[in-house]
Amino acid sequence: MCGICGIYNYSNKTLVEQPILRRMNEALYARGPDDEGFFIEGYIGLANKRLSIIDVEGGRQPIFNEDGKICIVYNGEIYNHIELRGGLEDKGHIFKTKTDTEVIVHLYEEHGEDCVKFLQGMFAFAIWDSEEKKLFLARDRFGIKPLVYYDMGGRLLFASETKAIVQGDSVNRDIDFEAVHYYLTYLSVPSPLTIYKAIKKLPPASILVCQDGKVVEKRYWSIEPKKLGCNDIEEYGDTFYKLLKDSIKMQLMSDVPLGAFLSGGIDSSSIVGLMSQLSSRPVKTFSIGFEEKEFDELKYARLVAKRFNTEHHELIMMPKDIGRMEDLIWNLDEPHADSSALASYLVSKLAAPNVKVVLTGVGGDELFGGYHAYLADKLSIYYSMAPKMLTRRAIPGLISFIKLDSQRPSGTRRILRFLRSSHLPFRKRHTRWMSLLGFDDEEKDELYSGFLKDQIHSLDSSVVTDEYFDEAEAAGLDLLNAAMFVDLCTYLNNDVLQQVDRMTMAKSLEARVPFLDHKLVEFAFSVPSNLKVKGLSLKHLVRQSMKGLLTDDIINRNKHGFGVPIREWFKSDFIRKSTDEFLNESSIKRRGFFEPGYVKRLMDEHARGKADNSHKIWIIMILEIWCRRFLDS
């Protein structure tokens, strides 16, 4: 695992400024504290920071082909690299190292830009082809590994994180207010945008080619459901079990110690169980707990740890951990208000002294129907069949008088939120349910200052998901599978994977995601959705397939998100002091984005228990802290 960056003055043909490239690379230090390397030749420069996982001694980057004409810097892991190496050696390619990095170089020699189609793993890399005078960037199918770029005035800069790109002296650092608009709804900045107007994310499953004065993006993979020939849930379950076990077996490849994050949910528990079958040593597991019982899952993590005799480690999170927010936001790189990032950061801190690699359960919910939104999607189809007098008039009139106050049980809040969105078209109501913690566009109209309204021009936040719904429809996915595909491409990519990558890398830890092996993903979208969400049972196929591996108390437990008790923590003096510091009237006026009166109303309503505005206050506070850390300093 590494951080990569580079400069290509492809049109103006000026020499690469070595001090700038070094500053860019140094900004990525946490991603690779073990080693660094540079390649500078005229108007092209590549660099990397290395976290040594495979071929610890011999894998220093950049790495070249036999005649030195092709050079690569790379971040990731290619799990089928041994198989690929054998085929390349049979064709006469000569290897100098045992790394997966060098496999990509020779694969590019053999297949050119199509080399990405052979890779099974997570990756972001840059190849310089000196004969073709071509810079070739690529990113894995699901965006597990990050890659951003800046293209202006015949000058292309790329890096693992935006903080490296803004080290360039001439880089435009203007904020992108469209990105701010979407952040306030989705809690993160959606691809291909970044928080900076001039910097873009290379989308997942995409390559970028810079050659002959042109910069061109291309997509190399899209979802294609297949007919699997399975006759019943047992056959589907057996196939899933084998694919997940095969993925874990490949991802246990490492020359350094590895372990697993264990929440006690069915996804991470399944991974730990299968790891234990495949490993000759006890698996090292790491869990986060809370004093608040509604959020604490440690008792389930302990049951799994005991069943599989793991070497278990735990940490209790407390409100004072919010004091880490400024460091956290530096590592997150962009405004990111998903509170689970703090939990990811602390569990990474817990794991880092013990291992260099962890396997996680990320992706299982999006692939196999793990979110309550999918139940809402399913129920709303039946709800829409009820008399219109009831669904369009009587119920909306009734719920308009009910406040979502902070004292109301979470189940009641879910029902009210369901009813308030159930009249919308399927696409919009699913998007609304998946972004319940953020601001909807009606709320933003009250929140925005005149300045921000002028920048936004009434953008509809649902455009973030529309293109993926279109793609799912073109692929022939049923409604629930379409919703899961959209969440894979948006929520998982823009939020979950980004924070997991940044928070583990902040502690120089590599996170692997066995559920996101592309063969397993292709299988998942070939499974009928009624086997994933059956009746009121979420993730039904996974539960059925894990009988015998996991105990009933893990298989049958309700879905529990990996979140932080922000609502409860906002009652603490520590949090109140933070909001007073960052969201006081003078700070809001000085920033100029929001109406001070509306922000004050949010805080007052929350303080009096009239509404649960904790997450909305959190979203605004994270943005203000980011602005102070990156724009003001």
C-alpha positions as CSV (number, residue, x, y, z in Angstrom):
1,M,0.0,0.0,0.0
2,C,1.3,3.4,-0.9
3,G,0.7,7.0,-1.8
4,I,1.5,8.0,-5.4
5,C,1.8,11.4,-7.2
6,G,3.3,12.9,-10.3
7,I,3.6,15.8,-12.7
8,Y,3.4,15.7,-16.5
9,N,4.0,19.0,-18.3
10,Y,2.5,17.5,-21.5
11,S,1.9,20.6,-23.5
12,N,4.2,23.4,-22.2
13,K,7.1,21.0,-22.1
14,T,8.7,22.7,-19.1
15,L,11.0,20.7,-16.8
16,V,9.4,19.1,-13.7
17,E,10.2,21.1,-10.6
18,Q,11.8,18.6,-8.2
19,P,11.0,20.6,-5.0
20,I,7.2,20.6,-5.9
21,L,7.2,16.9,-6.6
22,R,9.0,16.3,-3.3
23,R,6.4,18.5,-1.4
24,M,3.6,16.5,-3.1
25,N,5.1,13.2,-2.0
26,E,5.8,14.4,1.5
27,A,2.1,15.3,1.9
28,L,1.4,11.5,1.5
29,Y,3.8,10.5,4.2
30,A,1.3,8.5,6.4
31,R,0.3,6.4,3.4
32,G,3.8,5.0,3.1
33,P,6.3,5.6,5.9
34,D,8.6,2.7,5.0
35,D,10.2,4.1,1.8
36,E,10.0,6.6,-1.0
37,G,11.1,6.8,-4.6
38,F,11.3,9.3,-7.5
39,F,11.6,9.2,-11.2
40,I,12.2,12.6,-12.9
41,E,13.0,12.8,-16.6
42,G,12.5,16.2,-18.3
43,Y,8.9,17.1,-18.3
44,I,7.7,13.9,-16.5
45,G,8.0,13.1,-12.8
46,L,6.6,10.3,-10.7
47,A,6.9,9.6,-7.0
48,N,5.6,7.4,-4.2
49,K,5.6,6.7,-0.5
50,R,5.6,3.0,0.2
51,L,4.0,0.9,2.9
52,S,5.9,-2.4,2.4
53,I,3.5,-5.4,2.3
54,I,4.8,-7.8,-0.4
55,D,8.5,-8.3,-1.2
56,V,9.4,-5.9,1.6
57,E,13.1,-5.7,0.7
58,G,12.9,-5.8,-3.1
59,G,9.8,-3.8,-4.0
60,R,11.0,-0.3,-4.0
61,Q,9.2,2.0,-6.5
62,P,9.3,3.3,-9.2
63,I,9.7,-0.1,-10.9
64,F,10.7,-0.5,-14.6
65,N,10.4,-3.1,-17.3
66,E,13.6,-4.8,-18.7
67,D,14.8,-2.0,-20.9
68,G,13.8,0.8,-18.5
69,K,11.4,2.4,-21.0
70,I,8.2,1.7,-18.9
71,C,8.0,3.0,-15.4
72,I,5.2,2.6,-12.7
73,V,4.2,4.0,-9.3
74,Y,1.4,2.0,-7.7
75,N,-0.9,1.8,-4.7
76,G,-2.8,-1.4,-4.0
77,E,-2.7,-5.1,-4.1
78,I,-3.1,-7.5,-7.0
79,Y,-4.3,-10.7,-5.6
80,N,-3.9,-12.8,-8.7
81,H,-0.4,-11.5,-9.4
82,I,1.3,-15.0,-9.0
83,E,-0.9,-16.5,-11.6
84,L,-0.4,-13.5,-13.9
85,R,3.4,-13.7,-13.4
86,G,3.5,-17.3,-14.5
87,G,1.8,-16.5,-17.7
88,L,4.1,-13.5,-18.4
89,E,7.2,-15.5,-17.7
90,D,6.0,-18.2,-20.2
91,K,5.9,-15.4,-22.8
92,G,9.5,-14.4,-22.0
93,H,9.2,-11.5,-19.6
94,I,12.0,-11.3,-17.0
95,F,11.2,-10.3,-13.4
96,K,13.7,-8.6,-11.0
97,T,11.4,-8.5,-8.0
98,K,8.6,-10.6,-6.4
99,T,6.2,-7.7,-6.2
100,D,2.7,-7.4,-7.7
101,T,3.8,-4.0,-8.9
102,E,6.2,-5.4,-11.5
103,V,3.5,-7.7,-12.8
104,I,1.5,-4.7,-13.9
105,V,4.5,-3.3,-15.8
106,H,4.9,-6.5,-17.9
107,L,1.2,-6.9,-18.3
108,Y,1.1,-3.4,-19.8
109,E,3.9,-4.4,-22.2
110,E,1.8,-7.3,-23.3
111,H,-1.7,-5.8,-23.4
112,G,-1.4,-2.0,-23.2
113,E,-4.3,-0.2,-21.7
114,D,-6.3,-3.4,-21.5
115,C,-3.9,-4.7,-18.8
116,V,-6.5,-3.5,-16.2
117,K,-9.0,-6.0,-17.3
118,F,-6.7,-8.9,-16.1
119,L,-6.2,-7.4,-12.6
120,Q,-8.1,-8.9,-9.6
121,G,-7.6,-6.6,-6.6
122,M,-7.6,-2.9,-5.5
123,F,-5.3,-0.4,-7.2
124,A,-4.5,3.0,-8.4
125,F,-1.4,3.4,-10.5
126,A,0.5,5.6,-13.0
127,I,2.6,4.2,-15.9
128,W,5.0,6.3,-17.9
129,D,5.7,4.9,-21.4
130,S,8.7,6.8,-22.6
131,E,8.5,5.4,-26.2
132,E,4.9,6.4,-26.7
133,K,5.3,9.6,-24.6
134,K,2.2,8.5,-22.8
135,L,1.1,8.8,-19.2
136,F,-1.5,6.1,-18.3
137,L,-3.5,6.3,-15.0
138,A,-5.9,3.6,-13.8
139,R,-8.2,3.0,-10.8
140,D,-9.8,-0.3,-9.7
141,R,-13.4,-1.2,-10.5
142,F,-15.0,0.0,-7.3
143,G,-12.8,2.9,-6.2
144,I,-11.2,1.1,-3.3
145,K,-7.9,3.0,-3.9
146,P,-8.2,6.8,-4.5
147,L,-6.7,8.8,-7.4
148,V,-7.3,12.5,-8.1
149,Y,-5.9,14.8,-10.8
150,Y,-5.6,18.4,-11.9
151,D,-5.4,19.3,-15.6
152,M,-4.8,22.9,-16.6
153,G,-2.6,24.8,-19.0
154,G,-0.9,21.7,-20.5
155,R,0.1,20.5,-17.0
156,L,-1.3,17.3,-15.4
157,L,-0.8,16.6,-11.7
158,F,-2.1,13.5,-10.1
159,A,-2.0,12.0,-6.5
160,S,-3.6,9.7,-4.1
161,E,-5.1,12.7,-2.2
162,T,-5.9,16.4,-3.0
163,K,-3.6,17.6,-0.2
164,A,-0.7,16.5,-2.4
165,I,-1.9,18.3,-5.5
166,V,-2.4,21.6,-3.8
167,Q,1.3,21.6,-3.0
168,G,1.8,22.8,-6.6
169,D,2.5,26.5,-6.8
170,S,0.1,27.3,-9.6
171,V,-2.8,25.0,-8.6
172,N,-6.2,26.7,-8.4
173,R,-7.5,26.2,-4.9
174,D,-11.0,27.7,-5.4
175,I,-13.7,25.7,-3.6
176,D,-16.3,23.9,-5.7
177,F,-19.7,25.0,-4.3
178,E,-21.5,22.2,-6.3
179,A,-19.4,19.8,-4.2
180,V,-20.5,21.6,-1.0
181,H,-24.1,21.3,-2.1
182,Y,-23.9,17.6,-2.5
183,Y,-21.8,17.1,0.6
184,L,-24.5,18.7,2.7
185,T,-26.9,15.9,1.6
186,Y,-24.6,12.9,1.3
187,L,-22.0,13.7,4.0
188,S,-19.2,13.4,1.5
189,V,-18.2,14.8,-1.9
190,P,-19.4,12.5,-4.8
191,S,-17.1,11.4,-7.6
192,P,-15.9,12.8,-10.0
193,L,-16.0,16.0,-8.0
194,T,-13.6,17.0,-5.2
195,I,-14.0,19.9,-2.8
196,Y,-11.7,21.9,-5.2
197,K,-13.2,23.1,-8.5
198,A,-10.1,22.4,-10.5
199,I,-9.3,18.9,-9.1
200,K,-11.3,15.8,-10.1
201,K,-11.4,12.2,-9.0
202,L,-10.7,9.6,-11.6
203,P,-13.9,7.5,-11.4
204,P,-13.8,3.9,-10.4
205,A,-13.3,1.4,-13.2
206,S,-11.7,4.1,-15.3
207,I,-8.4,4.9,-17.0
208,L,-6.9,8.2,-18.0
209,V,-4.5,8.6,-20.9
210,C,-2.5,11.7,-21.5
211,Q,-0.8,11.6,-25.0
212,D,-0.3,13.9,-28.0
213,G,-1.5,16.9,-26.0
214,K,-4.8,15.3,-25.1
215,V,-6.2,14.0,-21.8
216,V,-8.9,11.3,-22.2
217,E,-10.9,9.3,-19.6
218,K,-12.3,5.9,-20.5
219,R,-14.3,3.4,-18.5
220,Y,-13.2,-0.3,-18.7
221,W,-15.7,-2.2,-16.7
222,S,-19.5,-2.1,-16.0
223,I,-21.9,-4.5,-14.3
224,E,-23.3,-7.4,-16.4
225,P,-25.7,-9.7,-14.6
226,K,-25.4,-13.3,-15.7
227,K,-27.7,-16.4,-15.6
228,L,-26.0,-18.6,-13.0
229,G,-28.0,-21.8,-13.4
230,C,-28.8,-21.9,-9.6
231,N,-32.1,-23.5,-8.8
232,D,-32.7,-22.6,-5.2
233,I,-31.3,-20.6,-2.3
234,E,-29.0,-23.4,-1.2
235,E,-27.2,-23.4,-4.6
236,Y,-26.9,-19.6,-4.5
237,G,-25.7,-19.8,-0.9
238,D,-23.1,-22.4,-1.7
239,T,-21.8,-20.3,-4.6
240,F,-21.6,-17.2,-2.5
241,Y,-19.8,-19.1,0.3
242,K,-17.2,-20.4,-2.1
243,L,-16.6,-17.1,-3.8
244,L,-16.2,-15.2,-0.4
245,K,-13.9,-17.9,0.9
246,D,-11.8,-17.8,-2.3
247,S,-11.6,-14.0,-2.1
248,I,-10.4,-14.2,1.5
249,K,-7.9,-16.8,0.7
250,M,-6.3,-14.6,-2.0
251,Q,-6.4,-11.6,0.3
252,L,-4.5,-13.3,3.1
253,M,-1.5,-12.9,0.8
254,S,1.0,-10.8,2.8
255,D,4.7,-10.8,3.9
256,V,3.7,-8.8,7.1
257,P,1.2,-9.5,10.0
258,L,-2.5,-9.2,9.2
259,G,-5.8,-9.2,11.1
260,A,-9.5,-8.2,10.8
261,F,-11.8,-5.5,12.0
262,L,-14.7,-7.2,13.9
263,S,-17.9,-5.4,14.6
264,G,-20.0,-8.5,15.5
265,G,-22.2,-8.0,12.4
266,I,-22.7,-10.8,10.0
267,D,-20.3,-9.5,7.4
268,S,-17.2,-9.0,9.5
269,S,-18.0,-12.2,11.5
270,S,-18.2,-14.2,8.3
271,I,-14.8,-12.9,7.3
272,V,-13.2,-13.7,10.7
273,G,-14.8,-17.2,10.6
274,L,-13.4,-18.0,7.1
275,M,-10.0,-16.4,8.0
276,S,-9.8,-18.8,11.0
277,Q,-10.5,-21.8,8.7
278,L,-7.7,-20.6,6.3
279,S,-5.1,-19.5,8.8
280,S,-2.7,-21.7,10.8
281,R,-2.5,-19.1,13.5
282,P,-5.2,-17.3,15.6
283,V,-6.6,-14.3,13.8
284,K,-6.0,-10.9,15.4
285,T,-9.3,-9.1,15.7
286,F,-10.0,-5.4,16.6
287,S,-13.3,-3.9,17.8
288,I,-14.7,-0.6,18.9
289,G,-17.3,-0.2,21.6
290,F,-19.4,2.6,23.3
291,E,-20.7,3.3,26.7
292,E,-24.1,3.9,25.0
293,K,-25.8,0.5,24.9
294,E,-27.8,1.3,21.8
295,F,-24.6,1.6,19.8
296,D,-22.3,-0.9,21.6
297,E,-21.7,-4.2,19.7
298,L,-18.8,-5.5,21.8
299,K,-20.8,-8.4,23.3
300,Y,-21.4,-9.8,19.7
301,A,-17.7,-9.2,18.7
302,R,-16.7,-11.1,21.8
303,L,-18.9,-14.0,21.0
304,V,-17.3,-14.3,17.5
305,A,-13.8,-13.8,18.9
306,K,-14.4,-16.6,21.5
307,R,-15.9,-19.0,18.9
308,F,-12.9,-18.7,16.6
309,N,-10.3,-18.3,19.4
310,T,-9.0,-15.0,18.0
311,E,-6.4,-12.7,19.6
312,H,-8.9,-10.0,20.4
313,H,-8.4,-6.3,21.1
314,E,-11.0,-3.7,22.1
315,L,-11.3,0.0,22.7
316,I,-14.2,2.1,24.1
317,M,-14.9,5.4,22.4
318,M,-16.0,8.4,24.4
319,P,-17.1,12.0,23.6
320,K,-13.6,13.3,24.3
321,D,-12.4,11.5,21.2
322,I,-14.1,14.3,19.2
323,G,-11.1,16.3,20.2
324,R,-9.2,14.5,17.5
325,M,-11.4,16.1,14.8
326,E,-8.8,18.5,13.3
327,D,-6.3,15.7,12.8
328,L,-9.0,13.5,11.5
329,I,-10.1,16.1,8.9
330,W,-6.5,16.5,7.8
331,N,-6.4,12.8,7.1
332,L,-9.8,12.7,5.5
333,D,-8.6,15.2,3.0
334,E,-12.1,16.5,2.1
335,P,-15.1,17.5,4.2
336,H,-16.6,14.1,5.3
337,A,-19.3,14.1,7.9
338,D,-20.0,10.3,8.3
339,S,-19.3,9.9,12.0
340,S,-18.1,6.3,11.5
341,A,-14.9,7.8,10.2
342,L,-14.0,8.6,13.8
343,A,-14.6,4.9,14.8
344,S,-12.5,3.8,11.8
345,Y,-9.7,6.1,12.9
346,L,-9.7,4.7,16.4
347,V,-9.9,1.0,15.5
348,S,-7.1,1.6,13.0
349,K,-5.1,3.2,15.8
350,L,-5.8,0.1,18.0
351,A,-4.8,-2.3,15.2
352,A,-1.6,-0.5,13.9
353,P,0.8,-1.6,16.6
354,N,-0.2,-5.3,16.0
355,V,-0.6,-5.7,12.3
356,K,0.0,-3.9,8.9
357,V,-3.0,-5.3,7.1
358,V,-6.7,-5.8,8.1
359,L,-9.6,-7.4,6.3
360,T,-13.0,-5.7,6.7
361,G,-16.6,-6.5,6.0
362,V,-17.1,-3.4,3.8
363,G,-19.4,-3.9,0.8
364,G,-21.6,-6.7,2.1
365,D,-24.6,-4.4,2.8
366,E,-24.6,-2.9,-0.7
367,L,-24.2,-6.3,-2.4
368,F,-26.6,-8.4,-0.4
369,G,-29.3,-6.1,1.0
370,G,-28.2,-5.0,4.4
371,Y,-29.7,-1.5,4.8
372,H,-33.1,-0.6,6.3
373,A,-33.6,1.5,3.1
374,Y,-34.1,-1.7,1.2
375,L,-37.0,-2.7,3.5
376,A,-38.4,0.7,3.0
377,D,-38.1,0.3,-0.8
378,K,-39.9,-3.0,-0.6
379,L,-42.7,-1.8,1.7
380,S,-43.2,1.4,-0.3
381,I,-44.2,-0.6,-3.3
382,Y,-47.2,-2.0,-1.3
383,Y,-47.8,1.3,0.4
384,S,-48.2,3.0,-3.0
385,M,-51.1,0.6,-3.7
386,A,-53.2,1.9,-0.8
387,P,-56.0,4.5,-1.5
388,K,-54.6,7.8,-2.6
389,M,-56.9,9.6,-0.2
390,L,-55.0,7.9,2.6
391,T,-51.4,8.1,1.3
392,R,-51.5,11.6,-0.3
393,R,-53.7,13.5,2.1
394,A,-54.6,11.9,5.4
395,I,-51.2,10.4,6.5
396,P,-49.1,13.4,5.2
397,G,-51.5,15.8,7.1
398,L,-51.1,13.7,10.3
399,I,-47.3,13.4,10.2
400,S,-46.9,17.1,9.5
401,F,-47.8,17.7,13.1
402,I,-45.3,15.2,14.5
403,K,-41.8,16.4,15.3
404,L,-38.7,14.1,15.0
405,D,-37.6,15.1,18.5
406,S,-34.5,13.7,20.1
407,Q,-36.5,11.8,22.7
408,R,-38.5,9.7,20.3
409,P,-37.3,6.0,19.9
410,S,-35.3,5.3,16.8
411,G,-38.0,2.9,15.5
412,T,-40.6,5.6,15.6
413,R,-38.3,8.0,13.8
414,R,-37.7,5.5,11.0
415,I,-41.5,5.0,10.5
416,L,-42.0,8.8,10.3
417,R,-39.2,9.2,7.9
418,F,-40.6,6.4,5.8
419,L,-44.0,8.0,5.6
420,R,-42.6,11.4,4.8
421,S,-40.8,10.1,1.7
422,S,-43.1,7.3,0.5
423,H,-45.0,9.5,-1.9
424,L,-41.9,10.2,-4.0
425,P,-40.9,8.3,-7.2
426,F,-38.8,5.2,-6.4
427,R,-35.5,6.8,-7.3
428,K,-36.0,9.9,-5.2
429,R,-37.4,8.1,-2.2
430,H,-34.5,5.6,-2.1
431,T,-32.0,8.4,-2.4
432,R,-33.9,10.3,0.4
433,W,-33.8,7.2,2.7
434,M,-30.1,6.7,2.0
435,S,-29.3,10.3,2.9
436,L,-31.6,10.8,5.9
437,L,-28.9,12.3,8.0
438,G,-28.1,15.1,5.6
439,F,-30.0,18.2,4.4
440,D,-32.7,17.8,1.7
441,D,-32.9,20.5,-1.0
442,E,-35.9,22.2,0.8
443,E,-33.9,22.6,4.0
444,K,-30.9,23.9,2.1
445,D,-33.1,26.7,0.7
446,E,-33.4,27.9,4.3
447,L,-29.8,27.2,5.2
448,Y,-28.0,28.9,2.3
449,S,-26.9,32.5,2.4
450,G,-27.7,34.6,-0.7
451,F,-24.0,34.2,-1.8
452,L,-24.3,30.3,-1.8
453,K,-27.7,30.4,-3.5
454,D,-26.1,32.4,-6.3
455,Q,-23.3,29.7,-6.6
456,I,-25.7,26.7,-6.6
457,H,-28.6,27.8,-8.9
458,S,-31.1,25.3,-7.5
459,L,-29.2,22.1,-8.2
460,D,-31.2,18.9,-7.6
461,S,-29.1,16.6,-5.3
462,S,-30.7,13.5,-6.8
463,V,-28.6,13.9,-10.0
464,V,-25.8,12.2,-8.1
465,T,-27.7,8.9,-8.3
466,D,-29.6,9.3,-11.5
467,E,-26.9,8.1,-13.9
468,Y,-26.4,4.9,-11.9
469,F,-30.1,4.2,-11.8
470,D,-30.0,4.6,-15.6
471,E,-27.1,2.1,-15.8
472,A,-28.9,-0.4,-13.5
473,E,-32.0,-0.2,-15.6
474,A,-30.0,-0.7,-18.8
475,A,-28.4,-3.8,-17.2
476,G,-31.9,-5.2,-16.5
477,L,-31.6,-5.2,-12.7
478,D,-34.8,-5.4,-10.7
479,L,-35.8,-2.4,-8.5
480,L,-34.1,-3.6,-5.3
481,N,-30.9,-4.8,-7.1
482,A,-30.9,-1.4,-8.9
483,A,-31.0,0.4,-5.5
484,M,-28.1,-1.7,-4.2
485,F,-26.1,-1.0,-7.4
486,V,-26.7,2.7,-7.0
487,D,-25.5,2.5,-3.4
488,L,-22.4,0.5,-4.5
489,C,-21.5,3.3,-6.9
490,T,-22.4,6.3,-4.7
491,Y,-22.6,5.7,-0.9
492,L,-20.0,2.9,-0.8
493,N,-17.6,4.6,-3.2
494,N,-17.9,8.2,-2.1
495,D,-18.4,7.7,1.7
496,V,-17.5,4.3,3.1
497,L,-14.5,3.4,1.0
498,Q,-13.1,6.9,1.2
499,Q,-13.2,7.1,4.9
500,V,-11.9,3.5,5.4
501,D,-8.9,4.2,3.1
502,R,-8.1,7.6,4.7
503,M,-8.5,6.4,8.3
504,T,-6.5,3.3,7.9
505,M,-3.8,5.1,5.9
506,A,-3.6,7.7,8.6
507,K,-2.2,5.0,10.8
508,S,-0.2,3.4,7.9
509,L,-2.5,0.4,7.9
510,E,-3.7,-1.4,4.8
511,A,-7.5,-2.3,4.6
512,R,-8.7,-5.1,2.4
513,V,-12.3,-5.7,1.3
514,P,-13.0,-9.3,0.4
515,F,-16.6,-8.6,-0.6
516,L,-15.4,-6.3,-3.4
517,D,-13.6,-9.0,-5.4
518,H,-15.2,-8.3,-8.8
519,K,-16.2,-11.9,-9.4
520,L,-18.1,-11.8,-6.1
521,V,-19.7,-8.5,-7.1
522,E,-20.8,-9.8,-10.5
523,F,-22.3,-12.8,-8.8
524,A,-24.2,-10.6,-6.3
525,F,-26.0,-8.7,-9.0
526,S,-27.0,-11.9,-10.7
527,V,-28.8,-13.1,-7.6
528,P,-32.6,-12.2,-7.5
529,S,-33.2,-9.5,-4.9
530,N,-36.0,-11.6,-3.2
531,L,-33.2,-13.9,-2.0
532,K,-31.4,-11.0,-0.5
533,V,-34.4,-9.2,1.2
534,K,-36.9,-11.9,2.0
535,G,-40.0,-10.8,3.8
536,L,-38.7,-8.5,6.5
537,S,-35.3,-10.3,6.6
538,L,-32.3,-8.3,5.4
539,K,-29.3,-10.1,3.9
540,H,-31.3,-13.4,3.8
541,L,-28.9,-15.2,1.4
542,V,-25.8,-14.4,3.6
543,R,-27.6,-15.5,6.8
544,Q,-28.6,-18.8,5.2
545,S,-25.2,-19.5,3.7
546,M,-23.4,-18.9,7.1
547,K,-25.4,-21.4,9.1
548,G,-22.9,-23.8,10.5
549,L,-20.0,-21.3,10.4
550,L,-21.7,-18.7,12.7
551,T,-24.0,-19.1,15.7
552,D,-27.7,-18.2,15.6
553,D,-27.2,-15.1,17.8
554,I,-24.9,-13.6,15.2
555,I,-26.9,-14.8,12.1
556,N,-30.3,-13.7,13.5
557,R,-29.3,-10.4,15.1
558,N,-30.7,-7.1,13.6
559,K,-28.7,-4.8,11.4
560,H,-26.6,-2.4,13.4
561,G,-24.7,0.4,11.6
562,F,-21.1,1.2,12.4
563,G,-21.9,4.7,13.6
564,V,-21.0,7.0,16.5
565,P,-23.7,8.1,19.0
566,I,-23.5,11.7,17.9
567,R,-27.0,12.5,19.2
568,E,-26.1,11.3,22.7
569,W,-22.7,12.9,22.6
570,F,-24.1,16.3,21.7
571,K,-25.4,16.4,25.3
572,S,-21.9,16.6,26.6
573,D,-20.2,19.8,27.6
574,F,-17.2,19.0,25.4
575,I,-19.3,18.9,22.2
576,R,-21.2,22.1,23.2
577,K,-17.9,23.9,23.5
578,S,-16.9,22.7,20.1
579,T,-20.1,24.0,18.5
580,D,-19.8,27.3,20.3
581,E,-16.3,27.6,18.9
582,F,-16.9,26.7,15.3
583,L,-20.6,27.6,14.8
584,N,-21.0,30.9,16.6
585,E,-22.7,33.7,14.8
586,S,-19.5,35.6,13.9
587,S,-17.9,32.4,12.4
588,I,-21.0,31.7,10.3
589,K,-21.1,35.3,9.1
590,R,-17.4,35.3,8.3
591,R,-17.6,32.1,6.2
592,G,-20.5,33.5,4.3
593,F,-22.0,30.1,3.2
594,F,-25.0,29.9,5.6
595,E,-27.7,32.0,7.2
596,P,-26.6,32.5,10.9
597,G,-30.2,32.6,12.1
598,Y,-31.0,29.2,10.6
599,V,-27.9,27.6,12.1
600,K,-28.8,29.1,15.5
601,R,-32.3,27.7,15.2
602,L,-31.0,24.2,14.5
603,M,-28.8,24.4,17.6
604,D,-31.6,25.9,19.8
605,E,-34.1,23.3,18.7
606,H,-31.7,20.5,19.5
607,A,-30.7,22.0,22.8
608,R,-34.3,22.1,23.9
609,G,-35.1,18.6,22.7
610,K,-37.6,19.8,20.1
611,A,-35.8,18.1,17.2
612,D,-32.8,15.8,16.7
613,N,-30.5,18.1,14.7
614,S,-27.3,16.5,15.9
615,H,-26.2,15.2,12.5
616,K,-27.0,18.4,10.7
617,I,-25.1,20.5,13.2
618,W,-22.2,18.0,12.8
619,I,-22.2,18.3,9.0
620,I,-21.9,22.1,9.2
621,M,-19.3,21.9,11.9
622,I,-17.1,19.5,9.9
623,L,-17.2,21.8,6.9
624,E,-16.2,24.8,9.0
625,I,-13.3,22.8,10.6
626,W,-12.2,21.7,7.1
627,C,-12.2,25.3,5.8
628,R,-10.1,26.5,8.8
629,R,-7.6,23.7,8.3
630,F,-7.2,23.8,4.5
631,L,-8.4,27.3,3.3
632,D,-7.6,29.6,6.2
633,S,-4.2,28.2,7.3
